[in-house]
Amino acid sequence: MVIIGLLSAVAIVALKFGLDGSDRWRKIRTSLQAHRKKLQEVVVDETKQAGLLSIVPVMETPLPEEEQKFLFRDRLHEQLKKAGIKTEPLTILAARKKKDFSYKVLRIRCRGKCKLDQLLDFLATLQENPHLVGIEELRIECDAKQPPEKRKDVEIDLTVSTFVKSPPLQRTK
C-alpha cells in the first residue's frame, strides 16, 4: 500500500511538471515560428545592405604575437605614409596580458611631425586598419612661440594598440 502510494505521488509530480514543461515548449515553438515568418517577410535591398556593410569597421581575428605585430606595424606605417606624416621608426612596446582576458594587448608608439590637417586625415582613416583596437594615447604639441597663423606644424606622440593571441598553455607532466 505504501509503495503504491509513493509511486502514485511520484507519478502525480512527474505529470504536473511534465505537462507544464510541454505547455511551455509548445508556446515557445509557436512563438519561434511566428518570428521566423516575420523575418521571411522582410525584404532586404541588397544595394542598401552593401552600403551599410561598407561603412562598418572590420576587425580581423588576432594572430600569434610574432605575426600580428608585423601586420599591424606595416599597415600602420602605410597609413602614416599615405597621410604624409613623417615619423621616427615605430616602436613596438611589450605585449601585456590583461586580467581575465584571453588575449594580450600589443602597443605601438609613433612619434613624428606633420601638419594638423594631415593628422586629422590620418585619424579619420585609422579605423580602416583591421588590426587596430584603439588609440591608447595621442599627444599633440605645437610651437607656442609662433603666432597662431603659423602654428600649422605639430609634433605628435601616438600610441595605438592591437590584440595578439596568447600562446597556448603547455601541460606539465
N, C-alpha and C positions, 0 to 999 in steps of 0.2 A: 504494500500500500504506500509506504514511504517512497520507494523507488519510483512508482508510477506518479506520485505527487511531484517529486523532483523533476522527472522527465517532462511532465506537463508544464511546470513552471519555466523550465529552460526553453521548451517549445514556444510558450507564450512570449517570452522575452525575445527570442530569435525572430519570431514572426513580426513582432512590433517594430524592432529595429530594421529588419529586412524589408518590410513594406514601406517604412519611412524612407529608407535608402533608395528603394526602387522608384518611389514617387519623385524624390529629388533628382534622380538620374534622368527620369522621363522629362521633367521640366527643363533641365539643362540641355538635353538633346534637342527639344523643340526650340528653345531659345537659340541654340547654335545654328540650327537650320534656318531660322528666320534671319539671323545676322549674315549668314552666307548668302542668302537670297538677296539681301540688301547690297552686299558687296558686288554681286554679279550684275546688278542693275546700274552700278556706277560706270559711266562712260569716261574713259581717260583719253584726252587728246595727247597723242604721242609727241607732238612738237612742243607743247607746254611742258610735258614731263621731261623732255630732253633739255629744255631751257633751265628748268629747276635743278636738274642734276648737274648742269654745268657750273652753277654758282655754289654748290655745296662743296666745302673743302673736303679733300680726300686725304686720309692718313693711312700709310702703309703699316703693316704689322711689324713690330720691332724685330730686328735680326740680332744675332750674336754681336757683341761689342766690337770685335775687330772689323766686321763687315759694315755695321751700321755707322760707325764713326767716320769712315771714309766716304760713304754715300752721302751722309748729312753734310760733311765738310765740303765735298765737291759741289753739291747742289747750292749750298750757301755761298760759296765762292763765285759760282756762275751768276747768282742773283746780285751779288755785290758788284761784279764786273759789269753786268748789264745796266745797273743803275748808275755806273760811272763813279763809284766810290773807291777811292784809293785807300787801301788798308795795309797795315803791317801783316805779317803772316798770322793766320788764325791759330789760336792756342786752344788745344783740347785739354779741358780740365778733367780731373779724375772722376770716374763714374761713382755715384753714391747710391747706396741702397736705401730706399725709403722704407720706413717701418710699415708693416702689414701690407706690403705691395710686392708683387711678383716680378717687377721689372726694376732695373736700375735707371737712374737719371744721368745722362751724359750732357755736359755743358761745353759750349764753345764760346770763347771770348774773342771779340773782334775790336780792334782799335784803328781809327783812321780819320781822314779829313775829307770833307765834301761840302757841297752847297746844301742849304736847308731843303730846297725843292728836290734834290737828288735823294736825300734821306727820306723825305715823305713818299716819294715814288717807290723806294725800296721797301718801306714799311707796308705800303699798300699791296705790294706783290709778294710779300713774305709768306702769306698764307698759302701760296701755291706750292710751297715746299712740302712734299708729302711726308717728310720725316720730322717736321717741326712740331714740337709740343707747345712751346710757349716762349715768350720773351721774359727772361729772368731779371735782366737789368738793362736800362738804357739811360746813359748819361750824355747830355748834350752841353757842350761848352763853346762859348764864342768869346772873342777878344772884346772885353768891356771898355778898353781904352779908345776904340774906334767909335765914330758916330753911328747911330742906328742904321743909316742908309748903307753903310759899308760892312755891316755885320752879316754878310751872306755866307761866308765860310765858317763852318762849325767843325769842332772836333767831337768825335763820337766814341763812346765806350759801350759796347753792346755785348750782352751775354744771352745766348739762346740755348734752349735745351731740347733734347730728344730722349725717347725711351730706348733702352737696349735690353735685349733678352739676357736674363741671368743664366749662367751656366748651370746645367743640371747637377743636382746633388749627387755626390759619389757615396755609394753604400760601403760601409766598412764591414769587413768580415770578422 
